[in-house]
């Protein structure tokens, strides 16, 4: 038995980059001031660091710095976007409206939407095509006179498929409907230029791109009303109160800078390794079923179903060999609602694997993963 399992779970989270740690280090002790307390030098230094980081992030996303609201991560950003905008519209119009989403969204989107339904909002939850991508004709026919918001994930966290955000945005703009997108998995792997995509509300996070945990942002378009979820302090233009964590913000933006600078190189390398992994496995186990489109997919994601094996035994045997997952890191072991939406049975969902590659993944890792996976599959089938 190998001493350490191979790491293939980089979509759950990533190790913090050494360059990011170095960028944060001085703000833990040397420049430890409160950025909201500008009456002293320490507070001014901290405030300047936040302002500088906000401008850098805004420049990469091609938006005005005032549009960046720092949060504790993409989950909070999703809640702030969905609950905050919906409740603001309720106050403005006087009655709850209609939202459209996709059945394969992350729970950080589906759960707030469930809460909105309890508050009287109506929701259309679309099923994707068999490859996991939204059916644009069905989206077109789902708009109602009271539709005020559409929320579609940029890149799926389980099957890695990329949604046609430009086409979705055009549909929304034509009707004056606000578009929100959870881009936690897309950031660092896709060029996200909000002036081109015209996404009104974008949720992003640091820990998926080798940044620190506990920090993210909601990037909102000017004129999009948001009712705060928290009160007290008035930070982040009154949208998200609370002391802004200077080290985490600095580390977040440093991680975004590195990812943007190395995007093309990393994507090409990861895509080649991912394809080597998939075709290497298919050569040995031809009846593996790919979940989601292979072409319109994140470069570091692979999700497939192993037919004819017990999912629990598959996971148990792989645990000391390969660090991977069967669904989202936030699913708590429940069967994947994403794979169910693609038509997979409960048994098929339980015997599915998500392997995600990272910056440190090598061809040797790929070769070893193929050997270990094939051996376990053959053991279970025999």
N, C-alpha and C positions, 0 to 999 in steps of 0.2 A: 504494500500500500504506500502511495507517495506521501512524503512528509507534509506537504502543503497542497491544498487543492488549487487548480488553475482558476484564475479570476476571469469570469465572464458575466459579471453583473454590474457593469458600469452605467446602466441606465437607472439603477436604483439610487446610486450616488457615486461620487468619485473621491479619490484622495486629494487633499489640499495641495496644490502646487507649491514647491519650495519658493518660487518667485512671489507667489501670493503671500506666503507666510512672512517673507522678508518685507514686503510692502506694508503689511499690517503691524509688524513688530513694534515700531516706535509709538504707535497710537495706543498701545496697552499700558505703557508706563511713562514715557517721556512727554508725549503730547496727549495727556489724559483728560483734558478739559471737556466740559459739557458744551456742545455746539449751540445750545439755546441760551447759554449764559455768556453774552458778549461784553460784559462789563469788565472782564479781565483778560489778560494775554492768553491764558490757557484756553479759555472759551473761544477767543478769536481765532487761534490756531486750528482748533477743532472745527469751527464753522467754515473756515477757509478750505479745510480738507474735504468737507462734505460738498461745498460748492464746486471745488475743482473736480471731484469725482462725478458729480451730477452732470457737469459740462462735458466730460469725456464720454460718459455713457450716452448722453443725448447726441453727441457728434457721431458716434458709431451707428446709432439708430436713426440718425438724420431727423431729429425733432428738436424743438426748443427745450432748453433745460427745465422750464417751468412745468413741463408735461410729465416729468419723472417724479413719481411718489414712491419712496422707499418703504418696503414692508418687511415682514418676517420671512417671506418666501412666496412662492407661486400660489400656495393654498390660500393664504390671506389675500393675495392680490385677486384671485378668482372670486372669493367671497365679497371683497370690496367692490369689484366690478359688477357682479351679478345682483347681489342684494342692494348695494349702494345705489346703482343706477335705477334698478326697478322701483325701489321705494321712493327715489327722487321723482320718477315719472308718475308714480301713484299720487304723490303730493301735488304735482303740477296739473295732472289731468283729472284727478278725483276718483278714478276707478282703475282696478288692475287690468293690465293689457296682456298681450300674447307674446311668448318667446318660442324660438325654434332652436333645437339642438340635435346632436347625433347620439345614438344609443351607445357608441363606443367611447364617449368622453371619459376623462378621469373622474373619479369620485369627488374630487375637489371642485368639480363643476356640477355633477349630477346631484350631489347632496344639497348644495345651496338651491338648486332648481326645485328639488323636492320641498324645501322649506318655502320657496315662493308659491308653490302650488297650495300649500297649507294656508298661505296668506291671500289666496283668491286668484292668483295669476294662472292663466291657462298655458299649456306647454304642448308643442308638437315635437315628439322625439322620433327622428328619422332613422330608419335602418340603412346601413351602408350597402353598397354592392358587395359581391362575394369576395372582392379583393380588398375590402375595407375602406374603399374610397366613396365619398358621398355621391349620391345620384343627384346631379344638378337639376334634372327635370322635376324630380320630386321636391327638391328645395323650392324651385320656382313656383310650383303649385301649392306650396304650404303657406305662403304669405297670406295674411288676412288684413282687413282694414285696420285692426288694432294691434298688428305686429309692430313692436317697437325695438326688438333686440334679437340678434342671432348670435349664438356662441358655438364656435367650431374649433376644435383643437388643431393647431398648426401641424404637429407631427405626433402620431399616437405613441403613447408610452409603452405599450405592449407589443404591437405588431409593426411599429415604426413607419407606417404609411404616411405619406405627405398629402395633405388636402389641397385642392386647387383654390388657394386663398384669393388670388386676383379675380377669378370668376365669381366667387362668393361675395367679395367686396363690391363688385360691379352691381350685382343683384340688389344688395343692401342700399348702396348709394342711390340707385334709381328710385328707390321707394322711401328714402329718408330714414332708413332703419339703422340703428347702431350695431356695429359688428365687434364682438369680443372674441379673442383667441387666447387659449392657454398655449404659450410658446416655450414652456419649461424645457421640453425635449428638443426644440428646434434651435434655440439660442446656442451659438457656437458651432453649429453644423450647417446652418443655412444663412445666407445673407438676408438679414431682416431690415429692410429700408421702409420705414413706415410712411414716408412721403410718396412712395410708389405704390405700396400695397393698400394704403388708405384703411388701415385697421384702427378703429376708434379706441379700443381698450385692449391692451396687451399685457399678459401676465408672464413674468420671467423670474428665474431663480439662479442662485450662484452655485449650489452644491452639485449640479449636474455637469458643470464645466470646470471642475478642479478649483472651485472657490469654497469659501467657508459655508457651513450650514447656518441657517437662521437668518438669512438675508435674501431679499428679492426686491421686485419692484412692480408697480402697476404704471404703465405708460398710457396716458389718456389724452384724447384729442381735446382741443380747446372747444368749449361749448357743450361738452358732455357733462350733464349734471350727476353729481355723486353725493349721496347722503352718507356721512361717516358712520362706521360701525362702532367706533369708540369715541369717547369724549374726554377732554381735559388736556390742556397744554397748547393746543393750536399748532403743533408742528406740521410740517409738510403741507403748508397752505390750508391748515385746518381739516384736511382730509384724513390724515392718519396721525393722531396725537401720540406722544410718547417720546422719550429721549432717543435720538437717532444714534445707533451704535457705530461710532466712527471707524473702529478697526474693521468691522464687518463690511461696511460700505466701501472702504478703500480696497479691501481684499476682493470684493465682488467685482468692482470695476476693473481692477488689475486682471482678474480672470477673464473678463469679457475682452479686454484689450489683447491678451495673449491668444485667445480663441479666434478673434477676428483676424489677427495677423497671420496665424498658422492654418486658417480654415481650409484653403485649397489643398495644401500639402497633406494635412491630416486626413481630409476626406478621401483623397485619392488612395492613400495608403490603407486606410480602414476599409474602404470598399473592396480593394483587391484582396485583403485578408479575409473579409467576410465572405466574398464569393468563393475563395479557396476552401473555406470551411464548409459552405453549403454544398458545393459540387463534390468535395471530398467525401462528405457524408452520404450524398446521393449515390455515389459510385458504389459504396459498400452496402447501403440500405436504400434501394431504389424506391421503396413505397413510402418514404417520408413525405408528408404533406406540408407544403409551405403555407403559412398563414399570412395573408396580405400580399400586396403587389411586390415583386422583386425589384422592379425598375423605379417606381415612385416610392422610395423608401429611404430612411436614414441610413447613412453608410456603415454604421456600426451595429445595426440591429439584425438579428436573425430569430425568427419564431417559427417553430414547426411542430407538427403532431406526429408522434410515434404510434403507429397502428399496432393493435394486438398485444399491448402490454398494460400492466396495472400501473396507474399513475403514481400511487403511493409508494410502491416498490421501486419504481423508476427513480423517484426523488430520493428515496432512502439510500439506494446503491450509489447514486451520483454524489451525494452530499460530501463524502471525504475526497472525491476526485475532482469535481468541478463546482465552483461557486456560480450558480445561475438561479433562475426562478421559473415558476410556472405561470406567473401572472404579475400584476402590479405589486410593487413593494408595499402599497397601502391597502391591499386586499385582505390581509390577515388570513391568508390561506384559503379564502373562498374561491370557488370556481370562477373562471374569468368571464365577466359579462361581455367583454370584447369578443372573445372567441364564440360565445353563444350567439352574438349578433351576426357573426359570419356563417352561422349554421352548424357549428361544431356541436356534437352531443356532449353530455356531461362527462362521459367516459373519455371522449376525445380531448376535451378541454383539460382533464386531469392528467392526461398523458402527453401534454404539450410542454415545450420548453422555450424560454426566451434566453438567448445568449447575446450579450452585448459586449462589444470590444472596447478597449481603452487605448490611451496613448502608449502604454507600455506593452501592449500585446504584440507578440512576435510571431513569425512564421513557425517557429518551433512550438509555441503555445498552440497554434492551430493544428499542427500535426499531432501533438499529444492529445488534444481535445478529440480529434477524430478517432484515434486509437481507443481512448477511454470510453467514449460514447458508444462506439460500435461494439466493444466488448460487453458493456452493460446490456445493450439491446439484445445481443445474441444470447446472453445468459438468461434474460427474462423470457425470450421466445423459446428457448430450449428447455 
